[in-house]
Amino acid sequence: MTASPTPTTAEELRGAGLRVTAARVALLETVRDGDHLGVEAIASGVRDRVGHISLQAVYEALHALTAAGLVRRIEPAGHPARFEGRVGDNHHHIVCRSCGAVVDVDCAVGEAPCLTAADDRGFTIDEAEVVYWGVCPDCSTGRSS
């Protein structure tokens, strides 16, 4: 038995019911190649791949890709939105209070949603979003120097 080939970016877009365009392919690949990128960095990456694209087009494509579950939007308090390609696994994030770096951290403990609410108020909870705050190693080293 052979493993199924990994779908192309275009096939993933089609599978999510989205129209395939060069800009959407470039955007999804930029997000997946990046590390919790902001909109400006994504726009720059797309421009490097396909030429001009307006910020409005980037915002619209990010909205469509997020709604389709191909991209995840995170918004740490006090910071602009960031986007990542790691989706569907209920992981969390650590944010540096000093430089704003964002890194992934796997689920806190146990199966998704990782945490159990003291009172679920009748909701069926399927995801928990946790943001840990601290100071990254680079900033910690800079402070102690």
Contact map, one row per residue, 1 for C-alpha under 8 A:
1110000000000000000000000000000000000000000000000000000000000000000000000000000000000000000000000000000000000000000000000000000000000000000000000
1111000000000000000000000000000000000000000000000000000000000000000000000000000000000000000000000000000000000000000000000000000000000000000000000
1111100000000000000000000000000000000000000000000000000000000000000000000000000000000000000000000000000000000000000000000000000000000000000000000
0111110000000000000000000000000000000000000000000000000000000000000000000000000000000000000000000000000000000000000000000000000000000000000000000
0011111000000000000000000000000000000000000000000000000000000000000000000000000000000000000000000000000000000000000000000000000000000000000000000
0001111100000000000000000000000000000000000000000000000000000000000000000000000000000000000000000000000000000000000000000000000000000000000000000
0000111111110000000000000000000000000000000000000000000000000000000000000000000000000000000000000000000000000000000000000000000000000000000000000
0000011111110000000000000000000000000000000000000000000000000000000000000000000000000000000000000000000000000000000000000000000000000000000000000
0000001111111000000000001001100000000000000000000000000000000000000000000000000000000000000000000000000000000000000000000000000000000000000000000
0000001111111100000100001000000000000000000000000000000000000000000000000000000000000000000000000000000000000000000000000000000000000000000000000
0000001111111110000000000000000000000000000000000000000000000000000000000000000000000000000000000000000000000000000000000000000000000000000000000
0000001111111111000000000000000000000000000000000000000000000000000000000000000000000000000000000000000000000000000000000000000000000000000000000
0000000011111111111100001000000000000000000000000000000000000000000000000000000000000000000000000000000000000000000000000000000000000000000000000
0000000001111111111100000000000000000000000000000000000000000000000000000000000000000000000000000000000000000000000000000000000000000000000000000
0000000000111111110000000000000000000000000000000000000000000000000000000000000000000000000000000000000000000000000000000000000000000000000000000
0000000000011111110000000000000000000000000000000000000000000000000101000000000000000000000000000000000000000000000000000000000000000000000000000
0000000000001111111000000000000000000000000000000000000000000000000100000000000000000000000000000000000000000000000000000000000000000000000000000
0000000000001111111100000000000000000000000000000000000000000001000000000000000000000000000000000000000000000000000000000000000000000000000000000
0000000000001100111110000000000000000000000000000000000000000000000000000000000000000000000000000000000000000000000000000000000000000000000000000
0000000001001100011111011000000000000000000000000000000000000000000000000000000000000000000000000000000000000000000000000000000000000000000000000
0000000000000000001111111000000000000000000000000000000000000000000000000000000000000000000000000000000000000000000000000000000000000000000000000
0000000000000000000111111100000000000000000000000100000000000000000000000000000000000000000000000000000000000000000000000000000000000000000000000
0000000000000000000011111110000000000000000001000100100000000000000000000000000000000000000000000000000000000000000000000000000000000000000000000
0000000000000000000111111111000000000000000000000000000000001000000000000000000000000000000000000000000000000000000000000000000000000000000000000
0000000011001000000111111111100000000000000000000000000000000000000000000000000000000000000000000000000000000000000000000000000000000000000000000
0000000000000000000001111111110000000000000011001100000000000000000000000000000000000000000000000000000000000000000000000000000000000000000000000
0000000000000000000000111111111000000000011011000000000001001100000000000000000000000000000000000000000000000000000000000000000000000000000000000
0000000010000000000000011111111100000000000000000000000000000000100001100000000000001000000000000000000000000000000000000000000000000000000000000
0000000010000000000000001111111110000000000000000000000000000000000000000000000000000000000000000000000000000000000000000000000000000000000000000
0000000000000000000000000111111111000000010011000000000000000000000000000000000000000000000000000000000000000000000000000000000000000000000000000
0000000000000000000000000011111111111000010000000000000000000000000000100000000000111000000000000000000000000000000000000000000000000000000000000
0000000000000000000000000001111111100000000000000000000000000000000000000000000000011100000000000000000000000000000000000000000000000000000000000
0000000000000000000000000000111111100000000000000000000000000000000000000000000000000000000000000000000000000000000000000000000000000000000000000
0000000000000000000000000000011111111000000000000000000000000000000000000000000000010000000000000000000000000000000000000000000000000000000000000
0000000000000000000000000000001111111000000000000000000000000000000000000000000000010000000000000000011000000000000000000000000000000000000000000
0000000000000000000000000000001001111100000000000000000000000000000000000000000001110000000000000000011000000000000000000000000000000000000000000
0000000000000000000000000000001001111110110000000000000000000000000000000000000001110000000000000000000000000000000000000000000000000000000000000
0000000000000000000000000000000000011111110000000000000000000000000000000000000111100000000000000000000000000000000000000000000000000000000000000
0000000000000000000000000000000000001111111000000000001001100000000000000000000011100000000000000000000000000000000000000000000000000000000000000
0000000000000000000000000000000000000111111100000000001000000000000000000000000000000000000000000000000000000000000000000000000000000000000000000
0000000000000000000000000000000000001111111110000000000000000000000000000000000000000000000000000000000000000000000000000000000000000000000000000
0000000000000000000000000010011000001111111111000000000001000000000000000000000000000000000000000000000000000000000000000000000000000000000000000
0000000000000000000000000010000000000011111111100000111001000000000000000000000000000000000000000000000000000000000000000000000000000000000000000
0000000000000000000000000000000000000001111111110000000000000000000000000000000000000000000000000000000000000000000000000000000000000000000000000
0000000000000000000000000110010000000000111111111000000000000000000000000000000000000000000000000000000000000000000000000000000000000000000000000
0000000000000000000000100110010000000000011111111110100000000000000000000000000000000000000000000000000000000000000000000000000000000000000000000
0000000000000000000000000000000000000000001111111111100000000000000000000000000000000000000000000000000000000000000000000000000000000000000000000
0000000000000000000000000000000000000000000111111110000000000000000000000000000000000000000000000000000000000000000000000000000000000000000000000
0000000000000000000000000100000000000000000011111110000000000000000000000000000000000000000000000000000000000000000000000000000000000000000000000
0000000000000000000001100100000000000000000001111111000000000000000000000000000000000000000000000000000000000000000000000000000000000000000000000
0000000000000000000000000000000000000000000001111111100000000000000000000000000000000000000000000000000000000000000000000000000000000000000000000
0000000000000000000000000000000000000000000000100111110000000000000000000000000000000000000000000000000000000000000000000000000000000000000000000
0000000000000000000000100000000000000000001001100011111011000000000000000000000000000000000000000000000000000000000000000000000000000000000000000
0000000000000000000000000000000000000000001000000001111111000000000000000000000000000000000000000000000000000000000000000000000000000000000000000
0000000000000000000000000000000000000011001000000000111111100000000000000000000000000000000000000000000000000000000000000000000000000000000000000
0000000000000000000000000000000000000000000000000000011111110000000000000000000000000000000000000000000000000000000000000000000000000000000000000
0000000000000000000000000000000000000000000000000000111111111000000000000000000000000000000000000000000000000000000000000000000000000000000000000
0000000000000000000000000010000000000010011000000000111111111100000000000000000000000000000000000000000000000000000000000000000000000000000000000
0000000000000000000000000000000000000010000000000000001111111110000000000000000000000000000000000000000000000000000000000000000000000000000000000
0000000000000000000000000000000000000000000000000000000111111111000000000000000000000000000000000000000000000000000000000000000000000000000000000
0000000000000000000000010010000000000000000000000000000011111111100000000000000000000000000000000000000000000000000000000000000000000000000000000
0000000000000000000000000010000000000000000000000000000001111111110000100000000000000000000000000000000000000000000000000000000000000000000000000
0000000000000000000000000000000000000000000000000000000000111111111000000000000000000000000000000000000000000000000000000000000000000000000000000
0000000000000000010000000000000000000000000000000000000000011111111100000000000000000000000000000000000000000000000000000000000000000000000000000
0000000000000000000000000001000000000000000000000000000000001111111111100000000000000000000000000000000000000000000000000000000000000000000000000
0000000000000000000000000000000000000000000000000000000000000111111111111000000000000000000000000000000000000000000000000000000000000000000000000
0000000000000000000000000000000000000000000000000000000000000011111111000000000000000000000000000000000000000000000000000000000000000000000000000
0000000000000001100000000000000000000000000000000000000000000001111111100000000000000000000000000000000000000000000000000000000000000000000000000
0000000000000000000000000000000000000000000000000000000000000000111111110000000000000011000000000000000000000000000000000000000000000000000000000
0000000000000001000000000001000000000000000000000000000000000000111111110000000000001010000000000000000000000000000000000000000000000000000000000
0000000000000000000000000001001000000000000000000000000000000100110111111000000000111110000000000000000000000000000000000000000000000000000000000
0000000000000000000000000000000000000000000000000000000000000000010011111100000000111110000000000000000000000000000000000000000000000000000000000
0000000000000000000000000000000000000000000000000000000000000000010000111110000011110000000000000000000000000000000000000000000000000000000000000
0000000000000000000000000000000000000000000000000000000000000000000000011111000011100000000000000000000000000000000000000000000000000000000000000
0000000000000000000000000000000000000000000000000000000000000000000000001111101111000000000000000000000000000000000000000000000000000000000000000
0000000000000000000000000000000000000000000000000000000000000000000000000111111110000000000000100000000000000000000000000000000000100000000000000
0000000000000000000000000000000000000000000000000000000000000000000000000011111000000000000000000000000000000000000000000000000000000000000000000
0000000000000000000000000000000000000000000000000000000000000000000000000001111100000000000000000000000000000000000000000000000000000000000000000
0000000000000000000000000000000000000000000000000000000000000000000000000011111110000000000000000001000000000000000000000000000000000000000000000
0000000000000000000000000000000000000100000000000000000000000000000000000011011111000000000000000000000000000000000000000000000000000000000000000
0000000000000000000000000000000000000110000000000000000000000000000000001111001111100000000000000000000000000000000000000000000000000000000000000
0000000000000000000000000000000000011110000000000000000000000000000000001110000111110000000000000000000000000000000000000000000000000000000000000
0000000000000000000000000000001000011110000000000000000000000000000000111100000011111000000000000000000000000000000000000000000000000000000000000
0000000000000000000000000000001101111000000000000000000000000000000000111000000001111110000000000000000000000000000000000000000000000000000000000
0000000000000000000000000001001100000000000000000000000000000000000001110000000000111110000000000000000000000000000000000000000000000000000000000
0000000000000000000000000000000100000000000000000000000000000000000000110000000000011111100000000000000000000000000000000000000000000000000000000
0000000000000000000000000000000000000000000000000000000000000000000011110000000000011111110000000000000000000000000000000000000000000000000000000
0000000000000000000000000000000000000000000000000000000000000000000010000000000000000111110000000000000000000000000000000000000000000000000000000
0000000000000000000000000000000000000000000000000000000000000000000000000000000000000111111000000000000000000000000000000000000000000000000000000
0000000000000000000000000000000000000000000000000000000000000000000000000000000000000011111100000000000001100001100000000000001110000000000000000
0000000000000000000000000000000000000000000000000000000000000000000000000000000000000000111110000000000111100000000000000000000010000000000000000
0000000000000000000000000000000000000000000000000000000000000000000000000000000000000000011111000000000111110000000000000000000011110000000000000
0000000000000000000000000000000000000000000000000000000000000000000000000000000000000000001111100000011110000000000000000000000001110000000000000
0000000000000000000000000000000000000000000000000000000000000000000000000000000000000000000111110000011110000000000000000000000000111100000000000
0000000000000000000000000000000000000000000000000000000000000000000000000001000000000000000011111001111000000000000000000000000000111111000000000
0000000000000000000000000000000000000000000000000000000000000000000000000000000000000000000001111111110000000000000000000000000000001111000000000
0000000000000000000000000000000000000000000000000000000000000000000000000000000000000000000000111111000000000000000000000000000000001110000000000
0000000000000000000000000000000000000000000000000000000000000000000000000000000000000000000000011111000000000000000000000000000000000011001000000
0000000000000000000000000000000000000000000000000000000000000000000000000000000000000000000000011111100000000000000000000000000000000000001000000
0000000000000000000000000000000000000000000000000000000000000000000000000000001000000000000000111111110000000000000000000000000000000000000000000
0000000000000000000000000000000000000000000000000000000000000000000000000000000000000000000000110011111000000000000000000000000000000001000000000
0000000000000000000000000000000000110000000000000000000000000000000000000000000000000000000011110001111100000000000000000000000000000000000000000
0000000000000000000000000000000000110000000000000000000000000000000000000000000000000000000011100000111110000000000000000000000000000000000000000
0000000000000000000000000000000000000000000000000000000000000000000000000000000000000000001111000000011111000000000000000000000000000000000000000
0000000000000000000000000000000000000000000000000000000000000000000000000000000000000000001111000000001111100000000000000000000000000000000000000
0000000000000000000000000000000000000000000000000000000000000000000000000000000000000000011100000000000111110000000000000000000000000000000000000
0000000000000000000000000000000000000000000000000000000000000000000000000000000000000000011100000000000011111111010000000000000000000000000000000
0000000000000000000000000000000000000000000000000000000000000000000000000000000000000000000100000000000001111100011000000000000000000000000000000
0000000000000000000000000000000000000000000000000000000000000000000000000000000000000000000000000000000000111110011000000000000000000000000000000
0000000000000000000000000000000000000000000000000000000000000000000000000000000000000000000000000000000000111111011000000000000000000000000000000
0000000000000000000000000000000000000000000000000000000000000000000000000000000000000000000000000000000000101111110000000000000000000000000000000
0000000000000000000000000000000000000000000000000000000000000000000000000000000000000000010000000000000000100111111000000000011100000000000000000
0000000000000000000000000000000000000000000000000000000000000000000000000000000000000000010000000000000000000011111100000000111100000000000000000
0000000000000000000000000000000000000000000000000000000000000000000000000000000000000000000000000000000000111111111100000000001100000000000000000
0000000000000000000000000000000000000000000000000000000000000000000000000000000000000000000000000000000000011101111110000000000100000000000000000
0000000000000000000000000000000000000000000000000000000000000000000000000000000000000000000000000000000000000000111111000000000000000000000000000
0000000000000000000000000000000000000000000000000000000000000000000000000000000000000000000000000000000000000000001111110000000000000000000000000
0000000000000000000000000000000000000000000000000000000000000000000000000000000000000000000000000000000000000000000111110000000000000000000000000
0000000000000000000000000000000000000000000000000000000000000000000000000000000000000000000000000000000000000000000011111000000000000000000000000
0000000000000000000000000000000000000000000000000000000000000000000000000000000000000000000000000000000000000000000011111111100000000000000000000
0000000000000000000000000000000000000000000000000000000000000000000000000000000000000000000000000000000000000000000000111110000000000000000000000
0000000000000000000000000000000000000000000000000000000000000000000000000000000000000000000000000000000000000000000000011111000000000000000000000
0000000000000000000000000000000000000000000000000000000000000000000000000000000000000000000000000000000000000000000000011111100000000000000000000
0000000000000000000000000000000000000000000000000000000000000000000000000000000000000000000000000000000000000000000000010111110000000000000000000
0000000000000000000000000000000000000000000000000000000000000000000000000000000000000000000000000000000000000000100000010011111100000000000000000
0000000000000000000000000000000000000000000000000000000000000000000000000000000000000000000000000000000000000001100000000001111100000000000000000
0000000000000000000000000000000000000000000000000000000000000000000000000000000000000000010000000000000000000001110000000000111110000000000000000
0000000000000000000000000000000000000000000000000000000000000000000000000000000000000000010000000000000000000001111000000000111111000000000000000
0000000000000000000000000000000000000000000000000000000000000000000000000000000000000000011100000000000000000000000000000000001111100000000000000
0000000000000000000000000000000000000000000000000000000000000000000000000000000000000000000110000000000000000000000000000000000111110000000000000
0000000000000000000000000000000000000000000000000000000000000000000000000001000000000000000111100000000000000000000000000000000011111000000000000
0000000000000000000000000000000000000000000000000000000000000000000000000000000000000000000111100000000000000000000000000000000001111100000000000
0000000000000000000000000000000000000000000000000000000000000000000000000000000000000000000001111000000000000000000000000000000000111110000000000
0000000000000000000000000000000000000000000000000000000000000000000000000000000000000000000001111000000000000000000000000000000000011111000000000
0000000000000000000000000000000000000000000000000000000000000000000000000000000000000000000000111100000000000000000000000000000000001111101100000
0000000000000000000000000000000000000000000000000000000000000000000000000000000000000000000000110100100000000000000000000000000000000111111100000
0000000000000000000000000000000000000000000000000000000000000000000000000000000000000000000000000000000000000000000000000000000000000011111110000
0000000000000000000000000000000000000000000000000000000000000000000000000000000000000000000000000000000000000000000000000000000000000001111111000
0000000000000000000000000000000000000000000000000000000000000000000000000000000000000000000000000110000000000000000000000000000000000011111111100
0000000000000000000000000000000000000000000000000000000000000000000000000000000000000000000000000000000000000000000000000000000000000011111111110
0000000000000000000000000000000000000000000000000000000000000000000000000000000000000000000000000000000000000000000000000000000000000000111111111
0000000000000000000000000000000000000000000000000000000000000000000000000000000000000000000000000000000000000000000000000000000000000000011111111
0000000000000000000000000000000000000000000000000000000000000000000000000000000000000000000000000000000000000000000000000000000000000000001111111
0000000000000000000000000000000000000000000000000000000000000000000000000000000000000000000000000000000000000000000000000000000000000000000111111
0000000000000000000000000000000000000000000000000000000000000000000000000000000000000000000000000000000000000000000000000000000000000000000011111
